[in-house]
Amino acid sequence: MLFDKFMDKSGDYLYVLFRVLVGLLFAQHGAQKLLGAFGGVDGSGGAVALISLMGLAGFIEFIGGLAVAVGFFTRLAAGISSLEMLIAHIMAHASNGFFPIVNKGELALLYFAAFLAIAVLGSRKWSLERALLKKEHF
């Protein structure tokens, strides 16, 4: 009962915190690929080729992560991002073993689940899309 009361009062705030954290953390992966930020993908500080599969992944991660964080076309961005993570898991991790902890695919699956939840729930109360367009479109 105490937890229910807390969630009724704080649930929207906690969801915004979740959405912003997931979005900004995901955008960092995109910045790493596209801009060579945070040491780049191989630690040398270099960026990947824009016209490549990794370039496309970096674009989705950077733009999608920022869109989710600020709440602009949140459902669309989260849907595309969740699909990217599922494909990334299948292409890069699943062939290295069944268990995600062994094939190093747990982060891809965690992002997949987080973005799936965000795609279902949308941006909720606080979002750039609601502020500018007065409603959530996707």
N, C-alpha and C positions, 0 to 999 in steps of 0.2 A: 504494500500500500504506500509506503514511503517512497519507494522507487517509482511507482506510477505517478505520484504527485510531482516528483522531481522531473520525470520525463515530460509530463504535461506542461510544466513550466519552462523547461530548458531544451526540449527536443529540437525545436527549430534552430536554436543557437548551435547545438551540437552538430546538427546536420550541415549547417553552413561551414562550421569548422572542418568537418570531414570532407566536404566538397572542395573547399579551398586548399586544404592540405594535399589531397589526392591530385588535384589539378596542378598545383605548383611543383610537386615532386615529379609528376609525369613530364611537365614542361622542361625540367632539368635534363631529363634523358634526351629530349629533342634538342636542347641547346648543346648538349655534349656532342651529338651527331652533326648538327648543322653548323655550329659555330666553333667547334673544338673546345668549348668551355669545360671547365672542371677536368682538364687533362685530356679531353677528347675520348674517343672510343677505345683507343689503344694505349692511352697514357702519354702519347707524344704531343698532344695539344692540337693535332690536325683534325680537320673536318672531313666528312665523307663527301663523295661526289653527289651533287644535288640530283642529277638524273641517274638514280640507281635505286635499288630496293631499300637500301639503308637510308638514302636521301628521302624517299617517300615516307619511311617509318619516322625519321627525324621530323619531317614536316607535320605529320599527324600528331606526333607526341608534343611538339612545341605549340602548335596552334590549338590542337585539341585540349591540351592541358591548360593553357591560358583561358580558353573559352569556358571550360568547366569551372575554373577558379573564379572567374568574374561573373559567371552565370549568363553567358550569351550563347543562345542556341545550345543550351546545355544537353538536352536529350539527344540531339543530332551528334554533337561532339562526343558525348559519352558512348553512344552506339557505335560510331566509327572507331573510337579508341578501344572499345571492348572487342570488336571484331579483329582489329590489328593485333591485340594481345593474344587472342585465340590462335590466329594464324602464326604469330611469332612462336608460340609454344609448340605448335605442330611442326613448323619448319625447322626451328633451331634447337628444340629441347627433347621432344617426345622420342626421337630416334636414339637418344642416349640412355634410355631406360624408362621403365614404367612410372617409377615414383618421382614426383617433382623434386624432392630433396636430393635425389641422386642425379637427375638430369639437369639440375640447376634451373628449373622452370617455375619454381614456386613464386617468384616475383611476377612473372608474366600471368600466372593464374590468379594471383592476388589482385593485380590490376584489372584483369578480366572480370572478376567478381565485383570489385568496387565500381567499375564503370557500368556494369550491368545494373547494379542497384541504383546508380545515379541516373541511368537512362530511364528506368522505371519511375523513379521519384521526381525527376526533373530538378529545376533550380530551387523550387519552393519559394519562400518569402523574399529573401534578399538576393536580387540579381540585376545585372545591368540590362538584360532583356526586358524585364518587367518595368524598370525605371524608364527606359527609352520607348518601348513599344506598348506598354501598359498590359501586356499579357504574355504568356509563354506560348510560342508557336509550334514547337516540335516536342 
